[in-house]
Amino acid sequence: MSCTFECKPPSPPRRERGAALFLVAALLLGACATRAAGGADQAAPLKIEVPKDDLDAEVFVDGNYVGQVKALEVPETGPILLAPGIHRVEVRKPGRFPVQRTVTVDRSQRAPVVVRAELLEDPA
């Protein structure tokens, strides 16, 4: 004689399930509304200007790696769009001093945010 047991977590009471479904629906609707209100139509493109020798420099926005300068100039991979607010842009290349800039994007801004970076050689 064999017995089979099926393990199922206990189902929450109906009221808790309803509250959980309501919370999920509210979060989804809130995310959709945020996306529509703060989408790409309210973002400003980031443009990095460096000398030709430094097109392989790496770009970070708010501490996150976004790609090399040359990749951000190609339509398939760039440009990076910055949402309204304050952002920290950093351009790095081995053997060079990094360049850091704080930029502010206004809600009504449509023009690109331009960061000019002259990566000076590190004598060390």
Stockholm file with secondary structure:
# STOCKHOLM 1.0

chainA/1-124         MSCTFECKPPSPPRRERGAALFLVAALLLGACATRAAGGADQAAPLKIEVPKDDLDAEVFVDGNYVGQVKALEVPETGPILLAPGIHRVEVRKPGRFPVQRTVTVDRSQRAPVVVRAELLEDPA
#=GR chainA/1-124 SS CCCCCCCCCCCCCHHHHHHHHHHHHHHHHHHHHHHHHSSGGGCEEEEEECCGGGTTCEEEETTEEEEEHHHHTSTTTCCEEECSEEEEEEEECTTBCCEEEEEEECTTCCSCEEEECCCCBCCC
#=GC SS_cons         CCCCCCCCCCCCCHHHHHHHHHHHHHHHHHHHHHHHHSSGGGCEEEEEECCGGGTTCEEEETTEEEEEHHHHTSTTTCCEEECSEEEEEEEECTTBCCEEEEEEECTTCCSCEEEECCCCBCCC
//
